[in-house]
Amino acid sequence: MKNNVTLIGMPGAGKSTIGVVLAKILGYKFLDSDLLIQEREGMRLWQIIELHGNDGFLEIENRVNSEIAAERTVIAPGGSVVYGEDAMRHLREISTVVYIKLSYKKIKGRLGDLTKRGVALPEGWTLRDLYNERTPLYEKYAHFVFNCENDDISHSARHIAQLLQEKHALDSGGTYES
């Protein structure tokens, strides 16, 4: 049985916010891998993107996430982690991966200036382009899809904890959408 949980999804989906509450419910630690990247690189995400470009940032993100060693931890990586096959293979091996699903409309309403958030957005792309490209990747890598469109943070965290408890009891190994 895996004893870590990884929350994936778009920027603004609430991975870190829900993750902190979920960690408290489960009695786990919490790890925001964007902060780990910033610590290892000695600069903010947007500065890494500015210095190394999107491809360079994605390589760094893939490497850092594929090296995470954790026990009883809720891991919240950046939204672009799904571009890193090594990272996603590793995260699926060490954790149960939950896709925090929100509609494009909700995501757009939550996000401010994408350049200062450290979002790997190809030149000329819109948030809609990014959403459309990433959604199938989130669904591909997730053990579970959790739609939190109408849930607040604490409800989402409690529902995910319940989902994980049911998963471990049933150990179905499939994909479940709530």
Buried (B, 14 or more C-beta within 10 A) or exposed (E): EBBBBBBBBBBBBBBBBBBBBBBBBBEBEBBBBBEBBBEEBEBBBBBBBEEBEBEEBBBBBBBBBBEBEBEEBBBBBBBBBBBBEEBBEBBBEBBBBBBBBBEBEBBBEEBEEBEEBBBBBEEEBEBEEBBEEBBEBBBEBBBBBBBBEEBEBEEBBBBBBEBBEBBEEEEEEEEBEB
